[in-house]
Amino acid sequence: MSQSVKEKFKLGLELPTDPRWVNLAEKQLEDILTDHAYCELKAATACISLIQFYPDLERLVEEVMPVVTEEWGHFRQVVAELNKRGMKLGYQRKDLYVRELLKFQVKGGSYHDRLLDKLLTCALIEARSCERFRLLSLHISEPELRDFYHRFMVSEAGHYKMFLGLAKHYIGEEPTMARWEEFLAYEADMLSRMDPSGDRMH
């Protein structure tokens, strides 16, 4: 792996996922694929919301627009994988991970405070998804699924970098990284208190 590729996958997460999570996920494949599908759908929706909230930020709009299409395409790919296996897309469930993460966003802050936290929330969700996809791509028993998740891992790493880059562009390197460290610490503590579940991506 080249140095540039290695840099792309430096996620900085403070609490690594226990690799045994893959064993739980593999035993509940229909549930994990359903949850994955809805994660992609929600990612597309989050990108649309960013454009709606910040149409005046030209770089944000230009960089986020293609991600809407990409995430919708990912949703379709996961549903196709379910169908191929004779499985069904189940109902969407509450995403406890995202719900807890949203509690850390500033309430009633300035325009820039809110923008920063929205971008960092997106970056962190993509980073954690990338980390989970990497585990699946390395440890799930079926070779076809390893390839399937490797492709998603690469995509999520690019999205993580994009959101973090947008935050640095609009807010500045120093305040972005200071707040990012706070997000990472909060997420690690949050996950340490949550029961690990093999039927959820997060």
NORKA-V555053 format. One record per run of one state. SS is the DSSP state (2 for helix, 1 for strand, 0 for the rest). FROM is the first residue (numbers start at 1). LEN is the number of residues. If there is no record, write none. Layout:
ss	from	len
SS	FROM	LEN
SS	FROM	LEN
//
This chain:
ss	from	len
0	1	2
2	3	6
0	9	12
2	21	7
0	28	1
2	29	25
0	54	4
2	58	27
0	85	11
2	96	7
0	103	8
2	111	29
0	140	3
2	143	29
0	172	1
2	173	20
0	193	10
//
